[in-house]
């Protein structure tokens, strides 16, 4: 149930990031609903963005702020399963998409513990996040009221929100001139709005201060960086021979990838709500992990499994993007993916150079690649004469059709068909 300010509540739990939308929401909710506001922020690796958050939330009227460290759960239960699936959405590596269901689940848990009447989020009525938050809330608290002010409030532009914040002395890290809409977590950083709204405008990736997780390819070092990633059952477990915790490994890859201009994506994507939207994404570590994982699957998965898994990856990516993480289909697809990962163990060596990821080597104890089979030199494990019978059988439908067309052409004088 979505509600406007014609209903009063005793206690509302707010999904709080400290950004523009949620900063103005605390006083706005108190003014319009006459309620206690409890803020909840999910730490999914946004680091410095959490500094001073509690003081800010309390000063603007929240009764308390929960800062929940969800980073490890985010990586192990959401990021890695998505990497294993090879799932993307129109090239986008789903950085915001799979963070929202996790945060929403924790918000529901706190709302229940606090005895809250409603949950509020600051997502716009044009975006994808409103769907991701609310579908997760419905999955865990189907009877909970949901308040989404962007659908009906008077602060229907970011300029009006900034003016409201200034009137209520709410400190902001942005102003009207630097008002990019950003989302940051351990996995990525997204940039939207302002000049990026016009696809005719080049993204300012070479402008100082725009990129935060790395540098542009033009500004990257002139010498390549070599790295080796080890996987166990499709999960990255070591970097350059050093066993690492999953969070630390992504942090390390973000650093080396960012320094080499890796993982900058500028796309116009198709939003769930139907419109196209332009965004610039920084995903340095994630881009490396996807490339390495795919390289390892090249030698550890058989043809039929790998090809079918690509179909699964497409659907998996759509489910994640559309906020359908907590659904039977996503769980079923993950079960399939888990089965495919049992042999995805080995080492992948990559060279990072000015935005490029260059494969160097891949090894696995479960490799299906046979040098003896594939060699162009003389071998004793493959009789090349066998290929003639294979081609005769494989091409039989084509031959039968051609003979039929030839017979019809002779009978009618017409040419059947034009096969070129």
C-alpha positions as CSV (number, residue, x, y, z in Angstrom):
1,X,0.0,0.0,0.0
2,X,1.4,3.4,-1.0
3,X,0.2,6.3,1.0
4,X,-0.1,10.1,0.7
5,X,0.0,12.5,3.7
6,X,-3.7,11.9,4.6
7,X,-2.8,9.2,7.0
8,X,-0.9,9.6,10.3
9,X,1.7,7.2,11.6
10,X,3.4,6.8,14.9
11,X,6.7,5.6,13.5
12,X,8.2,5.5,10.0
13,X,11.5,3.8,9.0
14,X,13.3,5.6,6.3
15,X,15.8,4.2,3.9
16,X,18.5,6.8,4.5
17,X,21.7,7.5,2.5
18,X,22.3,11.0,3.5
19,X,22.0,12.1,-0.1
20,X,19.8,14.9,-1.3
21,X,16.5,13.0,-1.4
22,X,16.7,11.3,2.0
23,X,18.3,14.3,3.7
24,X,15.1,16.4,3.0
25,X,12.8,13.5,3.8
26,X,13.4,13.4,7.5
27,X,12.0,16.9,8.3
28,X,9.4,16.5,5.5
29,X,8.0,13.3,6.9
30,X,7.8,14.8,10.4
31,X,6.0,17.9,9.0
32,X,3.5,15.9,6.9
33,X,2.9,12.8,9.0
34,X,3.5,14.0,12.5
35,X,5.6,10.9,13.3
36,X,8.8,9.6,14.7
37,X,11.4,8.9,11.9
38,X,14.0,6.2,12.3
39,X,16.7,6.3,9.6
40,X,18.4,3.1,8.4
41,X,21.5,3.2,6.2
42,X,23.0,0.0,4.7
43,X,26.7,-0.1,4.5
44,X,27.5,-1.9,1.2
45,X,31.0,-0.5,0.9
46,X,30.3,3.2,0.2
47,X,33.1,4.1,2.7
48,X,33.5,7.8,3.2
49,X,29.8,8.5,2.4
50,X,28.9,7.2,5.9
51,X,31.1,9.7,7.7
52,X,29.1,12.1,9.8
53,X,25.9,10.4,8.8
54,X,24.6,9.8,12.3
55,X,25.1,13.4,13.4
56,X,23.4,14.7,10.3
57,X,20.4,12.3,10.6
58,X,19.8,13.3,14.3
59,X,20.3,17.0,13.6
60,X,17.6,16.9,10.9
61,X,15.1,15.2,13.1
62,X,15.6,11.4,13.1
63,X,15.1,9.8,16.5
64,X,17.9,7.3,15.7
65,X,20.0,6.0,12.9
66,X,20.9,2.4,12.2
67,X,24.1,1.9,10.2
68,X,24.1,-1.7,9.2
69,X,27.3,-3.3,7.9
70,X,26.0,-5.5,5.0
71,X,29.2,-5.5,2.9
72,X,30.2,-9.1,3.4
73,X,26.7,-10.4,2.9
74,X,26.5,-8.1,-0.2
75,X,29.6,-9.7,-1.7
76,X,29.1,-13.3,-0.8
77,X,25.3,-13.6,-1.3
78,X,24.6,-11.2,-4.1
79,X,27.7,-10.1,-6.0
80,X,29.5,-13.5,-6.4
81,X,26.4,-15.5,-7.4
82,X,25.8,-12.9,-10.1
83,X,29.4,-13.1,-11.3
84,X,29.1,-16.9,-11.4
85,X,25.9,-16.5,-13.5
86,X,27.8,-14.2,-15.8
87,X,24.7,-12.0,-15.6
88,X,24.6,-8.4,-16.9
89,X,21.9,-6.1,-18.1
90,X,22.7,-4.4,-21.4
91,X,26.5,-4.4,-20.5
92,X,25.7,-2.9,-17.0
93,X,27.2,-5.0,-14.2
94,X,24.2,-4.5,-11.9
95,X,25.9,-2.4,-9.2
96,X,22.9,-0.7,-7.9
97,X,20.5,-3.4,-8.8
98,X,21.6,-6.2,-6.4
99,X,22.4,-3.8,-3.5
100,X,18.8,-2.6,-3.2
101,X,17.1,-6.0,-2.3
102,X,19.7,-6.6,0.5
103,X,19.2,-3.1,2.0
104,X,15.4,-3.4,1.8
105,X,15.5,-6.8,3.5
106,X,17.4,-5.3,6.4
107,X,15.1,-2.3,6.6
108,X,12.1,-4.6,6.9
109,X,13.8,-6.5,9.7
110,X,14.5,-3.2,11.6
111,X,11.0,-1.9,10.9
112,X,9.5,-5.0,12.4
113,X,11.7,-4.9,15.4
114,X,10.8,-1.2,16.0
115,X,7.1,-1.8,15.5
116,X,7.0,0.7,12.6
117,X,3.8,1.5,10.8
118,X,5.4,2.3,7.4
119,X,8.6,2.3,5.4
120,X,9.6,5.2,3.3
121,X,12.1,5.5,0.5
122,X,13.4,8.4,-1.6
123,X,13.3,6.8,-5.0
124,X,11.8,8.8,-7.9
125,X,8.8,7.6,-9.8
126,X,10.8,7.4,-13.0
127,X,13.6,5.1,-11.8
128,X,14.3,1.4,-11.2
129,X,15.1,1.6,-7.5
130,X,11.5,2.2,-6.4
131,X,10.6,-1.2,-7.9
132,X,13.6,-3.0,-6.3
133,X,12.9,-1.6,-2.9
134,X,9.2,-2.2,-2.9
135,X,9.3,-5.7,-4.3
136,X,11.8,-6.7,-1.6
137,X,9.6,-5.0,1.1
138,X,6.6,-6.9,-0.3
139,X,8.5,-10.2,-0.1
140,X,9.3,-9.8,3.6
141,X,6.5,-7.5,4.9
142,X,3.5,-7.8,2.4
143,X,1.2,-5.8,4.7
144,X,3.6,-2.9,5.4
145,X,2.6,0.6,4.2
146,X,5.1,2.1,1.8
147,X,5.6,5.8,1.4
148,X,7.2,7.1,-1.8
149,X,7.0,10.9,-1.7
150,X,8.5,11.5,-5.1
151,X,5.2,10.3,-6.6
152,X,3.2,13.0,-5.1
153,X,5.1,15.6,-3.1
154,X,5.7,19.3,-4.0
155,X,9.5,18.9,-4.1
156,X,9.3,17.5,-7.6
157,X,12.7,18.6,-8.8
158,X,16.2,18.4,-7.4
159,X,16.3,22.2,-7.5
160,X,13.3,22.4,-5.2
161,X,14.8,19.8,-2.9
162,X,18.0,21.9,-2.6
163,X,16.0,25.0,-1.9
164,X,14.0,23.1,0.8
165,X,17.3,21.9,2.3
166,X,18.7,25.4,2.4
167,X,15.5,26.7,4.1
168,X,15.7,24.0,6.7
169,X,19.5,24.3,7.2
170,X,20.1,20.8,6.0
171,X,23.8,20.4,5.1
172,X,24.4,19.0,1.6
173,X,27.6,17.9,-0.2
174,X,26.2,19.1,-3.5
175,X,24.9,22.3,-5.1
176,X,22.9,23.2,-8.2
177,X,26.0,23.2,-10.4
178,X,27.5,19.8,-9.3
179,X,24.3,18.0,-8.9
180,X,25.1,14.6,-10.5
181,X,22.9,11.8,-9.2
182,X,25.4,9.2,-7.9
183,X,25.2,5.8,-6.3
184,X,28.2,4.2,-4.7
185,X,29.0,0.9,-3.1
186,X,31.9,-1.5,-3.0
187,X,31.1,-2.8,-6.5
188,X,30.6,0.4,-8.5
189,X,29.9,4.1,-8.8
190,X,27.1,5.5,-11.1
191,X,26.8,9.0,-12.5
192,X,23.5,10.3,-13.9
193,X,21.9,13.7,-14.6
194,X,23.1,17.2,-15.7
195,X,25.0,17.2,-19.0
196,X,24.9,13.3,-19.1
197,X,21.1,13.4,-19.8
198,X,21.9,14.4,-23.4
199,X,23.7,11.4,-25.2
200,X,25.1,14.0,-27.6
201,X,27.4,15.2,-24.8
202,X,30.7,13.4,-24.2
203,X,31.0,12.1,-20.6
204,X,33.6,14.2,-18.8
205,X,35.8,11.2,-17.8
206,X,39.0,13.2,-18.3
207,X,37.7,16.1,-16.2
208,X,39.4,16.1,-12.8
209,X,37.0,15.1,-10.0
210,X,34.4,13.3,-12.2
211,X,35.8,9.8,-11.8
212,X,36.2,8.6,-8.3
213,X,37.3,5.0,-8.5
214,X,40.1,5.4,-11.0
215,X,41.4,7.3,-14.0
216,X,40.4,7.4,-17.6
217,X,42.3,5.1,-20.0
218,X,44.1,8.2,-21.5
219,X,45.5,9.0,-18.0
220,X,46.4,5.4,-17.2
221,X,50.1,4.3,-17.0
222,X,52.0,3.6,-20.2
223,X,53.1,0.2,-18.8
224,X,50.7,-2.7,-18.3
225,X,50.0,-4.4,-15.0
226,X,49.8,-8.2,-14.8
227,X,47.6,-9.9,-12.2
228,X,46.6,-13.5,-11.5
229,X,43.2,-14.4,-10.0
230,X,42.4,-17.8,-8.5
231,X,38.9,-19.2,-8.5
232,X,37.4,-22.1,-6.5
233,X,34.1,-23.4,-7.8
234,X,33.6,-20.1,-9.6
235,X,34.4,-17.9,-6.5
236,X,37.4,-15.7,-6.6
237,X,39.6,-16.6,-3.6
238,X,43.2,-15.3,-4.3
239,X,45.0,-12.4,-6.0
240,X,48.6,-12.8,-7.2
241,X,49.0,-15.9,-5.1
242,X,47.6,-14.3,-1.9
243,X,44.5,-15.8,-0.4
244,X,42.1,-13.0,0.3
245,X,38.7,-12.4,1.9
246,X,36.1,-11.7,-0.8
247,X,35.6,-8.1,0.3
248,X,39.4,-7.4,0.4
249,X,39.8,-9.0,-3.0
250,X,37.3,-6.7,-4.7
251,X,38.8,-3.7,-2.9
252,X,42.3,-4.7,-4.2
253,X,40.9,-5.2,-7.8
254,X,39.1,-1.9,-7.6
255,X,42.5,-0.2,-6.8
256,X,44.5,-1.9,-9.5
257,X,41.7,-1.7,-12.1
258,X,41.0,1.9,-11.4
259,X,44.6,2.8,-11.7
260,X,44.6,1.3,-15.2
261,X,41.4,2.9,-16.4
262,X,39.4,-0.4,-16.3
263,X,35.7,-0.6,-16.1
264,X,34.3,2.7,-17.3
265,X,31.0,2.2,-19.1
266,X,28.9,4.9,-20.8
267,X,25.6,3.5,-21.9
268,X,22.0,4.4,-22.7
269,X,20.0,1.7,-21.0
270,X,16.3,0.7,-21.1
271,X,14.9,1.3,-17.7
272,X,12.3,-1.1,-16.2
273,X,9.7,1.7,-16.3
274,X,10.0,2.0,-20.0
275,X,12.2,5.0,-20.7
276,X,15.8,5.2,-21.8
277,X,18.4,6.6,-19.4
278,X,22.0,7.5,-19.9
279,X,24.5,6.6,-17.2
280,X,28.2,6.4,-16.7
281,X,29.4,3.6,-14.5
282,X,32.7,2.9,-12.8
283,X,33.2,-0.8,-12.0
284,X,36.9,-1.5,-12.1
285,X,37.2,-4.6,-10.0
286,X,33.9,-6.1,-11.2
287,X,34.9,-5.7,-14.8
288,X,38.1,-7.7,-14.1
289,X,36.3,-10.4,-12.3
290,X,33.7,-10.9,-15.0
291,X,36.5,-11.1,-17.6
292,X,38.5,-13.6,-15.6
293,X,35.6,-15.8,-14.6
294,X,34.4,-16.0,-18.3
295,X,38.0,-16.9,-19.3
296,X,38.1,-19.8,-16.8
297,X,34.7,-21.1,-18.0
298,X,36.0,-21.3,-21.5
299,X,38.2,-24.3,-20.6
300,X,36.1,-25.8,-17.8
301,X,32.5,-25.9,-19.2
302,X,31.4,-28.1,-22.1
303,X,29.9,-26.5,-25.1
304,X,26.2,-27.3,-24.4
305,X,26.4,-26.1,-20.8
306,X,28.3,-22.9,-21.7
307,X,25.9,-22.0,-24.4
308,X,22.8,-22.7,-22.3
309,X,24.3,-20.8,-19.4
310,X,24.5,-17.7,-21.6
311,X,20.8,-17.9,-22.0
312,X,20.4,-18.2,-18.3
313,X,22.7,-15.3,-17.8
314,X,20.5,-13.0,-19.9
315,X,17.4,-13.9,-17.8
316,X,19.3,-13.7,-14.5
317,X,20.5,-10.2,-15.4
318,X,16.9,-9.1,-16.2
319,X,15.6,-10.5,-12.9
320,X,18.3,-8.7,-10.9
321,X,17.8,-5.4,-12.8
322,X,14.0,-5.6,-12.4
323,X,14.2,-6.1,-8.6
324,X,13.1,-9.8,-8.7
325,X,15.9,-11.2,-6.6
326,X,13.5,-12.8,-4.0
327,X,11.6,-14.9,-6.5
328,X,11.4,-18.6,-7.2
329,X,12.8,-18.2,-10.7
330,X,15.9,-16.4,-9.5
331,X,16.5,-19.0,-6.9
332,X,16.0,-21.8,-9.4
333,X,18.5,-20.2,-11.8
334,X,21.0,-19.9,-9.0
335,X,20.7,-23.6,-8.4
336,X,21.5,-24.3,-12.0
337,X,24.5,-21.9,-11.9
338,X,25.8,-23.5,-8.7
339,X,25.8,-26.9,-10.5
340,X,27.8,-25.4,-13.4
341,X,30.5,-24.0,-11.1
342,X,31.7,-27.3,-9.6
343,X,34.6,-27.4,-12.0
344,X,35.2,-23.7,-12.4
345,X,38.5,-23.8,-10.5
346,X,41.8,-22.5,-11.6
347,X,44.0,-19.5,-12.3
348,X,43.6,-16.7,-14.8
349,X,46.4,-14.3,-15.7
350,X,45.4,-11.0,-17.1
351,X,47.2,-7.9,-18.4
352,X,45.6,-4.5,-17.6
353,X,46.5,-1.7,-20.0
354,X,44.8,1.6,-20.6
355,X,41.2,0.4,-20.1
356,X,41.9,-3.0,-21.7
357,X,41.9,-6.4,-20.2
358,X,44.2,-8.7,-22.1
359,X,44.1,-12.5,-21.3
360,X,47.6,-14.0,-20.8
361,X,46.9,-17.5,-19.6
362,X,44.3,-19.8,-18.0
363,X,44.8,-23.1,-16.2
364,X,42.6,-25.5,-14.4
365,X,42.8,-29.1,-13.1
366,X,39.3,-29.5,-14.7
367,X,40.3,-28.2,-18.1
368,X,38.5,-29.7,-21.0
369,X,41.0,-28.4,-23.5
370,X,43.2,-31.0,-25.1
371,X,46.3,-29.8,-26.9
372,X,46.6,-33.2,-28.5
373,X,43.1,-33.0,-29.9
374,X,43.4,-29.4,-31.1
375,X,46.9,-29.6,-32.6
376,X,47.4,-28.9,-36.3
377,X,50.4,-31.3,-36.2
378,X,50.3,-35.1,-36.5
379,X,48.4,-36.8,-33.7
380,X,47.1,-40.3,-32.9
381,X,43.9,-39.4,-31.0
382,X,41.8,-38.0,-33.9
383,X,41.2,-39.6,-37.2
384,X,40.6,-36.7,-39.6
385,X,38.9,-39.1,-42.1
386,X,36.0,-39.4,-39.7
387,X,35.0,-35.9,-40.4
388,X,33.7,-36.8,-43.9
389,X,31.0,-39.0,-42.4
390,X,30.1,-36.4,-39.8
391,X,29.7,-33.7,-42.5
392,X,27.6,-36.0,-44.6
393,X,25.2,-36.6,-41.8
394,X,25.3,-33.0,-40.5
395,X,24.7,-31.7,-44.0
396,X,22.0,-34.2,-45.0
397,X,19.0,-31.8,-44.6
398,X,20.8,-29.3,-46.8
399,X,21.5,-31.9,-49.4
400,X,17.9,-33.3,-49.4
401,X,16.5,-29.7,-49.8
402,X,18.9,-28.9,-52.6
403,X,17.9,-32.1,-54.5
404,X,14.2,-31.3,-54.1
405,X,14.8,-27.8,-55.4
406,X,16.8,-29.1,-58.3
407,X,13.9,-31.5,-59.2
408,X,11.3,-28.8,-59.0
409,X,13.4,-26.5,-61.1
410,X,13.7,-29.1,-63.9
411,X,9.9,-29.8,-63.8
412,X,8.8,-26.1,-63.8
413,X,11.6,-24.3,-65.4
414,X,11.8,-22.0,-62.3
415,X,14.8,-21.6,-60.1
416,X,14.3,-22.8,-56.4
417,X,15.4,-21.2,-54.2
418,X,17.8,-18.2,-54.2
419,X,20.1,-19.5,-51.5
420,X,22.7,-16.7,-51.8
